[in-house]
Amino acid sequence: MRAVQYDRFGPPEVLRVAEVAEPRPGPGEVLVEVHAASVDAGETAFRAGRMRGLTRAAFPRGVGGDFAGRVAAVGPGVRGRQVGEGVWGVMPHFTFGAIADYVAVPEERLAAAPGNLSLLEAAALPVSGTTALTALTDKARLAPGERLLVRGATGGVGSVAVQFGKALGAHVTALAGARNLDWIRELGADTALDYRTTRPQDLGRFDVVVDVVGTDLGAYQARLDRRGRMVALAFDPDRMVLSMLGTGLRAALRPRRIKLFSNNPSAERLAELTRSAEKGDVRPVIHAVLPMDGIAEAHRGLEAGGVRGKYVVDMGRA
């Protein structure tokens, strides 16, 4: 089968489509015929080698954290999935490889795909959707009527956080590029501001700040109300490890104020996302659909910035 891999750290051009053996589902695992997978902005740092001190995975490495497709086979002990069923899911925590013709994953990494979305559309949501849900509900405990600031609102996680914030009854302020302000309002933001011309001190006070940028966290932390909470979902790409350590220290010193987590959704969280999509609380935002051999183009686009939502890789099943 085909799978996107890379054999060394480097620019997007190190990514290639390789021929590899099709996986077989082991006990408790499900083999999924992947119809589409999304490209996670965070993976560009892994590919470039900026996270090499934090991961020891051997080469060649796969890419892609989430996917949508159909059950092709089930391993021993699987009871909740049927061959031919439409599903979406995420790879096991801290592993990648969803951009492939088939993936074998534990049953608990899957949920039924939303009935109101095509599998291509659905592929844009599992990672970004569960990240935003966990940030706003479990970590920030966002309540109706609270003031939410989403920084980095047009990307994969940010665009979903705007939608969920609105669905949860918050007043949502979004920071985005000037050309995206009308679009982010249509997505659900009550107020949309140009991040290039809006200084932190120009903003009011917020109950919750969701940060998907990773820089100047102190300035935005200062915009929190007395009982405000910040959820930090990104790190400074130019000083990745130092940024992670600094944010981790902030969270350790003020755990009620600064929230930090590594997204590792349960089967129930994925099922919750399915219900939210079917209710219309959230919809996928797709910047572009590319074939598997367009993966380098997607990584270049993510590093250049200005992406609305997610790049989705179409496996050509239709």
VOGU-3710 file (C-alpha; in Angstrom, 3 decimals, decimal comma):
1> mravqydrfg> 0,000/0,000/0,000  0,957/3,665/-0,195  2,031/5,711/2,824  3,687/9,113/3,214  7,019/8,842/5,014  10,315/10,643/5,520  13,787/9,183/6,097  15,520/12,245/7,551  14,762/15,633/9,064  14,569/18,505/6,633
11> ppevlrvaev> 12,340/20,711/4,462  8,951/19,578/3,086  10,727/17,919/0,163  11,911/15,074/2,427  8,319/13,770/2,403  7,662/10,999/-0,097  5,014/8,444/-1,008  6,402/4,987/-0,240  5,202/1,452/-0,907  4,922/-0,425/2,400
21> aeprpgpgev> 3,286/-3,569/3,697  -0,415/-3,325/4,530  -0,903/-3,620/8,308  -2,896/-6,403/9,908  -5,147/-5,726/12,888  -3,978/-7,316/16,111  -6,081/-8,067/19,200  -8,401/-5,135/19,929  -7,417/-3,367/16,705  -9,389/-2,255/13,667
31> lvevhaasvd> -8,055/-2,017/10,124  -9,416/1,111/8,446  -9,402/1,750/4,709  -8,506/5,436/4,789  -10,527/7,687/2,487  -8,979/10,966/3,654  -6,617/12,303/6,311  -5,758/15,799/7,485  -2,373/17,495/7,742  -1,532/18,766/11,221
41> agetafragr> 0,404/22,027/11,453  2,251/20,730/14,506  3,873/17,972/12,452  5,998/20,444/10,506  8,180/20,856/13,605  8,670/17,087/13,876  9,570/16,814/10,173  12,030/19,710/10,388  13,765/18,163/13,404  12,844/20,870/15,900
51> mrgltraafp> 11,354/18,203/18,204  14,171/15,671/17,855  15,042/15,964/21,543  11,539/14,905/22,539  10,891/11,935/20,276  12,965/8,864/19,521  10,886/7,268/16,769  12,961/5,442/14,188  13,119/6,327/10,523  11,295/6,032/8,247
61> rgvggdfagr> 8,549/7,972/9,999  4,930/8,324/8,954  2,841/11,484/8,991  -0,771/12,282/9,783  -2,628/12,127/13,091  -6,277/11,692/12,083  -8,346/10,120/9,339  -11,776/9,069/8,110  -12,597/5,895/6,222  -14,332/2,524/6,366
71> vaavgpgvrg> -13,664/-0,540/8,501  -11,835/-3,117/6,375  -11,260/-5,798/9,040  -11,330/-6,257/12,807  -8,894/-8,065/15,061  -9,694/-10,548/17,830  -11,765/-9,100/20,645  -13,266/-6,174/18,701  -17,018/-6,000/19,301  -18,073/-2,442/18,543
81> rqvgegvwgv> -17,111/-2,041/14,869  -18,456/-3,672/11,712  -16,755/-4,179/8,348  -17,901/-1,456/5,930  -18,848/1,014/8,684  -17,860/4,644/8,203  -15,524/5,760/10,999  -13,191/8,554/11,932  -10,391/8,527/14,422  -6,928/9,420/15,617
91> mphftfgaia> -3,630/7,589/15,714  -2,315/6,340/19,085  -0,867/9,118/21,229  2,441/10,526/19,934  2,368/8,347/16,818  1,709/9,311/13,220  0,930/7,499/10,004  -2,659/8,339/9,077  -1,714/9,504/5,564  -1,737/5,988/4,174
101> dyvavpeerl> -4,093/3,680/2,317  -4,759/1,658/5,498  -4,170/2,094/9,220  -4,523/-0,415/12,056  -5,496/1,299/15,308  -6,946/0,298/18,692  -10,738/0,224/18,705  -10,839/3,011/21,303  -9,220/5,439/18,832  -12,344/5,342/16,650
111> aaapgnlsll> -15,946/6,541/16,581  -18,701/6,382/14,005  -18,221/9,118/11,403  -20,900/11,859/11,378  -23,790/10,936/9,108  -24,146/14,481/7,798  -20,549/14,728/6,480  -18,732/12,994/3,675  -15,652/11,048/4,745  -13,517/13,641/2,956
121> eaaalpvsgt> -15,091/16,459/5,000  -14,958/14,440/8,222  -11,196/13,925/7,962  -10,577/17,589/8,832  -12,035/17,314/12,332  -10,877/14,501/14,653  -7,643/16,037/15,994  -8,622/19,705/15,833  -12,149/19,032/17,079  -11,181/16,945/20,094
131> taltaltdka> -8,391/19,398/20,963  -10,793/22,354/20,955  -13,452/20,425/22,881  -11,006/19,364/25,584  -9,539/22,867/25,838  -12,884/24,599/26,265  -14,791/22,038/28,338  -12,371/19,988/30,446  -9,550/22,526/30,852  -11,117/26,001/30,717
141> rlapgerllv> -14,642/24,958/31,777  -16,044/27,708/29,575  -19,487/28,807/30,778  -22,319/30,549/28,903  -21,883/34,318/28,899  -18,136/34,224/29,489  -15,730/36,160/27,270  -13,493/33,981/25,136  -10,461/35,132/23,138  -9,177/32,787/20,424
151> rgatggvgsv> -5,712/33,722/19,239  -4,782/32,079/15,943  -8,442/31,733/15,064  -8,208/30,753/11,403  -6,125/27,567/11,710  -7,309/24,024/12,247  -7,825/24,194/16,020  -8,600/27,917/16,192  -11,425/27,791/13,657  -13,040/24,932/15,595
161> avqfgkalga> -12,533/26,700/18,948  -14,432/29,724/17,590  -17,334/27,482/16,621  -17,428/25,552/19,883  -17,063/28,747/21,909  -20,155/30,145/20,202  -22,059/26,864/20,655  -21,210/26,909/24,377  -22,740/30,376/24,717  -19,618/32,502/25,077
171> hvtalagarn> -18,938/35,925/23,601  -16,145/35,075/21,169  -13,362/37,457/20,139  -11,090/36,153/17,385  -7,643/37,391/16,381  -6,943/36,719/12,702  -5,391/38,226/9,600  -7,153/41,200/8,033  -8,391/39,281/4,986  -10,024/36,658/7,219
181> ldwirelgad> -12,037/38,918/9,522  -15,358/38,701/7,684  -14,918/34,962/7,243  -14,204/34,339/10,933  -17,301/36,357/11,864  -19,345/34,103/9,589  -17,869/31,143/11,445  -19,246/32,471/14,746  -16,961/35,160/16,172  -18,798/38,092/17,765
191> taldyrttrp> -15,735/40,297/17,374  -12,897/39,785/14,888  -9,682/41,815/15,086  -6,564/42,028/12,925  -3,743/40,474/14,932  -1,171/42,640/13,136  -2,671/45,930/14,300  -4,210/44,887/17,629  -1,837/44,987/20,580  -2,589/42,896/23,668
201> qdlgrfdvvv> -3,023/46,085/25,712  -5,699/47,257/23,249  -7,911/44,336/24,240  -10,350/44,123/27,102  -10,504/41,434/29,761  -11,356/37,797/29,115  -12,512/34,846/31,153  -10,779/32,385/28,831  -7,940/32,761/26,333  -7,220/29,923/23,910
211> dvvgtdlgay> -3,785/30,481/22,376  -2,848/28,659/19,170  0,157/30,897/18,374  2,667/30,265/21,162  4,425/33,641/21,400  4,032/36,541/23,883  2,012/34,410/26,289  2,721/36,764/29,187  1,103/39,713/27,409  -2,068/37,733/26,743
221> qarldrrgrm> -2,089/36,189/30,196  -2,254/39,778/31,470  -5,613/40,168/29,686  -7,241/37,531/31,868  -9,871/38,549/34,369  -9,344/37,759/38,044  -10,575/34,191/37,639  -9,520/33,865/34,019  -7,928/30,790/32,456  -5,533/30,489/29,524
231> valafdpdrm> -5,217/27,271/27,524  -1,886/27,182/25,687  -2,092/24,962/22,602  1,030/26,020/20,689  4,683/26,845/21,204  7,016/29,386/19,652  8,215/27,701/16,438  11,551/29,560/16,514  12,471/28,293/19,987  10,334/25,192/20,345
241> vlsmlgtglr> 11,927/23,366/23,264  12,531/26,517/25,338  8,955/27,604/24,669  7,632/24,234/25,821  9,693/24,387/28,998  8,639/27,977/29,706  4,956/27,273/29,170  5,195/24,116/31,242  6,729/26,126/34,095  3,921/28,699/33,874
251> aalrprrikl> 1,348/25,915/34,072  3,098/24,250/37,001  3,342/27,499/38,993  -0,243/28,636/38,276  -2,258/25,535/37,384  -5,605/27,263/37,833  -4,523/30,086/35,570  -2,527/28,360/32,803  -3,705/25,079/31,287  -1,448/22,870/29,212
261> fsnnpsaerl> -2,210/19,426/27,812  -1,298/16,974/25,078  -4,438/15,925/23,227  -5,155/12,221/23,715  -8,896/11,813/23,155  -10,906/8,908/24,467  -13,462/6,999/22,403  -16,187/8,943/24,220  -14,593/12,275/23,309  -14,544/11,198/19,648
271> aeltrsaekg> -18,193/10,124/19,928  -19,006/13,488/21,505  -17,405/15,187/18,525  -19,552/13,058/16,206  -22,690/14,218/18,026  -21,555/17,851/17,906  -20,959/17,667/14,160  -24,345/16,039/13,582  -26,044/18,753/15,671  -24,348/21,441/13,605
281> dvrpvihavl> -22,334/22,888/16,489  -19,169/22,504/14,423  -18,383/22,025/10,766  -15,110/21,180/9,076  -13,059/23,988/7,603  -10,962/22,806/4,650  -8,337/25,059/3,135  -7,549/22,730/0,236  -7,859/19,092/-0,789  -4,683/17,505/-2,188
291> pmdgiaeahr> -3,666/14,062/-3,441  -1,190/12,039/-1,428  1,756/13,254/-3,488  0,773/16,852/-2,638  1,868/16,459/0,994  4,980/18,630/0,564  2,791/21,418/-0,814  0,621/21,209/2,307  3,651/21,448/4,615  4,984/24,429/2,659
301> gleaggvrgk> 1,601/26,144/2,962  1,436/25,553/6,700  4,914/26,975/7,214  4,047/30,046/5,109  0,923/30,708/7,224  -2,486/32,076/6,330  -4,177/28,668/6,140  -7,929/28,550/6,782  -8,683/25,366/8,659  -6,987/22,180/7,461
311> yvvdmgra> -5,327/20,703/4,432  -6,965/17,350/3,648  -5,312/14,522/1,718  -7,725/12,583/-0,516  -6,747/8,926/-0,986  -8,806/8,721/-4,177  -11,316/6,121/-2,968  -14,387/7,788/-4,504
//
